Amino acid sequence: MIYRKKILDSNPYVSESGKKITKFNLPLNFEFCKKCLTTNQRPTTRSEHSIKDDITKPTNFFDGVCEACKIEEKKKLIDWDKRKNDFTKLLDKYRSRNGSYDVVVPGSGGKDSFYVAHRLKYEYGMNPITITFSPFIYTDWGFKNLKNWINAGFENFLNTPNQKIYRLLSRIALEKMFHPWHPWILGQKNYPTKFAEKFKIPLIIYGESPSEYGSPESEYTYEYVRDWHTYKNLSDVYISGCSLEELYSYGLKFFDLYPFLPLQEKEFEKNKLNCLAFSYFHKWHPQSNYYYTIENSSFNVSPERTAGTYSKYASIDDKMDDLYFYTYFVKFGIGRTTADVSQEIRNGDLTINEGAKLIKKFDGEYPERFEKEIFEYLSIPKEEFGKKISNLFESPYVDKEYFFETSNHFRSPHLWKKTNEGFELRNKIEKYFPEYFDNEKK
C-alpha cells in the first residue's frame, strides 16, 4: 500500500502561527492585484512533465499590480496591423503548395480553438488539421462542440487514452498533488508535437500565450517555451508526480504512458517544429472569440452556469473541470471566478467593483453536479483494476467524505484557518476591498 489516507495536523490552522506556514512555494505575503483582482498566489505556466513535488512559480507583482496587467498596458502600444502582417509572412513560410495540411491546431472545439482554426482556414487560406486530447468525461455539450468544429469544415484527430490508465493516473495525481487534471494537461501539451512530428507538419498554432494570464513577460513571445513540450532524458520525466520507473513498478508499460509523454528535444529540433501563440499576433479577447464562434457555427453553451463561476461558455467540455478548479481553490486560495473575473476586467468587460462581487458570490463553490460520476471515475476497485493496482490505495473508493479529508491536507495554513464552521480563507476579498461592499452593510 502506497497511498494512505491523509492525517491532518490542525494546529497550524487554529493558531496565528499558521499565517507563517506556506505550501507549494507560495509567497507568504498575500496580495490582490489592485487592477484585476487576481492574487500573487496564482501559479504560472510550467513544464508539467518535470513536476515531482508540486512546487509552483507564482505570478509576479509590481507595486500591487500583477504581471498580466503590466503586459496588458504594453499591449496598448502594439501596432496590431504590423503584427498581423508579420503573421502572414510567417505563415507563408509554411503554406502548403500542394493542398496538404500545413498547420496543426490543438483544441477541443471550444470558442478559442474554433476561432483560431476558422480564421486560419477562411481568412489566411491555410489548411489546418485539428487535434484533440480527450477529456476525462465529456459533457454532452462539450462533445457536441467537437462535432460542431468538424462540421464547420475541419478534419479532427481525437486521441482517447486507455481509460483504465487515464483513471489511475488521475487518482494518483489527486493523492500526490491534489491535481486530478494533471494527466489531461500532459496529454493536451504533448500530443500536438508528437502528432506534428509523425505527420511532418512542423507548424503548431495555439490560441493564447500564457502571459495573457500572468506568466512572466519574458515568455510573452510568439513562440511557446520549448521546455513545456520536450524532454532531454526520460529519467527526468514525471507523470502525476511519479517517475516512469515508479509507474513501471505498478505494472504499467511504456505504451500505457506514451500518450502523456513529451517529445524528445532532439526530435523537436530535427523536425524543426514551431509552436506559436495566435494571440501574439492578434489582440486576444475571449468574449469576442465566443461571439465569433456562435456567428460562424452551431456552438453549444452549457445549459447551466458552470460550477464555481458565473459563465456558461468557457472550459465546458470535461466534467472533471469542475473538480479541478475546486482543487485549485483549495491549494491556492483562488478559484474559477477569480480567473474569469481578472481577464474580463483586463479586457474591459467587467468593472473591478462588479468583479469583486462575483468573486465573493461564486469563488470556491463546491461542484455538486457531477460529483457522483467523477468519484466513481477516480475510484480504483479491485474488480476492474486487479488486486495489485487496487491495493496501492488504502481507500480504493473515493466519495465526498474521502475527498474532503484529502483536500484538507493540501490547504496552505497561510491561506486557510479552521473555525467551528470548518475551513475559511484568511484573506477574503471583502476584507481587502471593503469599499466595494459598503452597500451590503446598509
N, C-alpha and C positions, 0 to 999 in steps of 0.2 A: 504494500500500500504506500503510495507516494503523496497523494493529495488528500490531506486530512482536513477536518472541519477547523475553521479558524477560531481561536480563543482570543477574545478581546480584553486588553487591559484598559479599563475605563478611566483610570486615574488621570491621564493627560486631558481627558475631555470634560472633567468635572472640576479641574483646578486651573488657576490662572497660569500655571507653568506651561500648560499645553499651548499657549499662544506662541511659545518659542520653539515648538517642535514641528518640523515640516517633513513631508514625504515627497518623493518623486523629483527632488531637486527644485522644488517650488520656492520662489522668493519669500522670505519671512514677512517682509513689509507688503501689505496688501494695498493695491491701488485700483480704482476705476479710472478708465480714460475719461477725462473731462469733456471730450468731444463726442465720443461714440458709445461710451459705457461698457466696452469690453474691459477685461481686467488683465493685470500683469501675471495672472496665474495661467493664462491660456497658453498651451504648448504650441510650438511652431512645427512646421513640416520637418520630417527627419527620414533617415534611411531605416525603414521599418524592419528590414531583414537583419539589421545589426543590433536589435534590441534583445538583450539578455535580461536586464533589470529595467523596469520602466522608468528610466531617467529622462526627464524632459529638458528641453531648452525653451524657457518661457519667452513670451513676447517682450520685446524691448520697449521701455517707456522713456520719454524725454520731457522733463518738467510737466508730468501729469498727462502727457499725450502719447498714445500708442504709435508704433511704427506704421501701422496701416493708415492712420490719419496723416502722418507725415508724408507717406507716399502719395496719398490722395491729393494733398496740396501740390506736390510736384507735378502730378499728372495734369493739373490745370494749365501747365505751361507747355505741354506736349503739342506739337503740330501733328494732329491725327491724320491729316491728308498725306503728309510726308510718310508717316508710319505705314499707312495703307499702301502707298506706292512702293515702299521698301518691301512690304509683304508680297506684293505682286511680283516683284523682281525675284524674291526668294523662291516663290512657287514656280517660277519659270525654269529654275534650275532642276526641278524635279518633275515637271509636267510631262506626262506620257505623250509620245508621238505616235503610238500605235493603238491607242484605245484601251490599254491595260490600266489596272488600278495604279494610282500614283501617290496616294496618301492614306494612312490608317487613322481613323477617328475612333478612339475608345469612348465608351459611354453606355448608358442604359436606355437611351431614347427619351430621357427626361428633357426638360426645357433647354438646358445648356448644350448637351451633346447634339440634340436635334438642330439647334440654332447654328452650331459650328459646321456640322456636316452639310446642312442645307445651303448655307452661304457659300461654302467651298464648291459645291456642285453647281448651283444655279447662278451664283454671282461671279465666281472666279473661274468657272469652267474646268475645275479639277474632277478627277474620277475617284471619289473616296470609297473605301471599303470600311464598313463599320464593324466593330467588335465589342463584345460584352462579356465580362466575367460575371457569372450568375450570382445573384443574391443568395442568401441562405434560404429564405422562404419568400417567394414572390407574393406581393399583394395582387389582387385581381386587376387593379388599375395600373399597377406597375408593368405587368405582363402585357396588358392591352397597349401600353405606350411603346413597348418594344415592337409589337406588331405594327403599331401606327408608324413607327420610324421606317420599318421595312416597306410598308405600304406607300410611303411618301417617295419611294424611288431609290431605296438603298438595299444592297446585299448586306447580310449580317452573319458573323460567326459568333455563336454563343458557346462559351466554354463552361460546361457544368461539371464540377468536380464530383468524384465519388462521394456520395452523401455520408457514408459512414466516416470517412476521413475528415470531411468538412465539419461534421458534428463533433467529432473527437477533438479536433484542433481548436474549435470554438470553445469547447468546455475547458480544455487545458488553459487557453488564454484567459478565460474567466477566473480560473483558480490562481493562476500565476500573476496576472496583471489586471484583473477585473476589466478585461477588454475583449469581450466576446466577438467583436467585429474584426479583430486583427487578421485572421486568415483571409477575409474578403479584401481588406486593404492591400495585403500582399499580392493577391491574385490580380486585382484591378491595376496595380502598378507594374506588375511583372509580365502579365500576359501580352500586353501590346508590343513590347520589344521582342519577345520570343516569336510572336506572330510575324512581325515585320522582318525579322531575320529569316524565318522559314520561307516566307513568300517573296523575299527580295524586294520589299517596298521600304526604302530607307527613311521616308518622312512620316513622322507621327505627330499629329496635332491635337493637343488637349484644349480644354476650354480656358479656364483662368489660371493665372500664376498664383501660387500660394501666398505671394506677397500682397495680393489683394486683401488678404485677411489677417496679415500680421507677421508673416515670415520676414526675415531680415531684408533690408533694402538691397544688400549685396546680391540677393537671389532674384531681384526684380530685373531679369533679363529675358530675352526671347527664348533662350534655351533652358530646359529643366536641368537641375543639378544631376550630373551623371551618377553620383553615388546612390541616388534614390532607386536606380534601376539596375545596377550592376554589382557584381562581387568579384573580388580577386581570388579568394580562397574559400572553398566550401566550408572549411573549418570555422570560418568567421560568420557563417550564416545561421540565423536563429529563426524558428517558426513558432509562434505562440510562446515565445520566451524560452524555447528548448533548442539545444544544439541538434544537429541532424543525428549525431551518434546517440543521443538520449532517445530520440524518437525511434531510431532503429532498434534500440533495446526493448521497446514496447512491441516490436514485431512489425513495424511499418517498413515499407520498401521505398527505394528511391523514386520509383514511378508513382507511388502514392503521394509523394511530396512535390513532384515536379510542377504541378500547376501553380504552386506558391513560390517557387524559386525564381530568383532574378537571373538575367542573362550574364554570362561571364564577361568581364570587361573587355578582354581581348576580342571576343566575338562582336561586341558592340562596336569596337573600333574597326575591326576587319570589314564589317558590313557598312561602315560609315553611316550609322544610324543618327538621326537628328530628331530630338523630342522638343517640340515648340509649344508655346502658350499663345493661343489665338488672342487672348486679352492684351498681350503686349503691343499688338498692332492695331487694336480696336478698343475704343472706350467701352469698358465692360459694365453692364448694368443688368443684373439677373432678372429684375422685373420686366425690363424691355425684352429680354430673351424669351420670357414667358409669353408676352403679347405676340411676339414674332411667331412663336411656335403654334399658338392657337389660331393665328391667322393663316398659317400655311399647312395645317394638318388637323386631325381629329384628336388632339391631345386630351387626355383624361386627367382631371384633378382628383384628389382624394374626395370621397363623398362626405368626409367629416374633417374637422380640424385635426391636424397632426398633434399627437400627444406631446406635451412639453413645449408647445409653441402655438402661434396664432394663425399660421398659414396652412394652405392645402395643396401647394404645388411644388414644393422643393423637397428633394430626397425622400421620395414616396414609394419606391419600388420594392423595398425589403421590409418585412415585418420586424426583422431584428434591429432596424434603425432605431425604433422607439426605445428599446432596452439599452442600446449602445449609448444614446445621448443621455440616458439616465445615469449610466455608469460614469460617464464623463462628468456629469454634475457632481456625483459623489466624490470623485477624485480631485477635481479642480475647482469645485465651488461655483461653476458657471455651467449653464445648460443650453439647450437648443434655442430658447428665446433670446438669450444674450447674443448668440452667434447671428441670428436673423436680424435682431434689432441693430446691432453695431454696423452691419454692412448696409442696412437700409437708411440709417442715419447718415452714413458717409455718402450715400448716393442721393440724398435729398428726398427720400420717400417718407421719412418719419422725422418728427422733431425729437429732440432729446427728452422733452417732457413726456411725449407720447411713449417713447421707448422705455423710459424708466417705469411707467405704469404697467406696460406689458411685461416687463421682466418681473416685477413684483407679483403679477397675477398668474403667470404661466411657468416661469423658470423653475425647473426641478420637479415638475408634476410627474408623479409616478404613472407609467403607462400600463393601464389595465387591459386594453382592448385585445391584445394578442398574447397575454401572459401565459395562458394555458398551453397554447401551441408552441411558444418559444421554450418554455420549461421542459416540455416533452422532447423538443429538439435537442436541448442541452443535456438531457439525461442519457446515461450510458448503461442500459440494462444488460445483464448477462445473457439473456435470451437472444439479443440482437448482436452483441459485440463479442461474446465469448467471455469466459471466466478471467483470462489473463488481463484483458483490457478493462473490464468492469471492475476488477479488484484493485486497479490503480487508485480508485476513489473510495474513501471511507463512506461517502454518501453518493452512490451512483445516480440517485434520482435528485433532480432539482425541483423544488417547489418554492413558493413565496417566502416561507419562513427561512429556508436554507439560503435563498438569495439575499435576504436582508441581513442575516447573520454574517454572510461573506462580505457584504457591502461595507459593514461597519469596520472591518479590518483595514479597508483601504481609504478610510477617511483620514485626512491630514489634520492633526489636532490644532494647527494654527488657523484652520478654516472652520472647524466644527466644535461645538460644545454639546454636552449631554445634559438635558434637563429632565424634569419629571414627565414631560410630554414626549421625550425622545430627542433625536439629534436636531440641532438648529445651526444655521450658519452664524458665525460670529460677525460677519461683515455683510449686513443686509443693505440693499440699495437705498432704502428709505432712511437709513442712518447716515449715509454719506451725502445724500441729496434731499434733505428734508423739505427744501423749497418746492420740490415737485409734488409733494404730498400734503401741502398745507390745507387744501380744501377737504381732505379726508378727515381732518381733525375737527372740522366745524360741524 
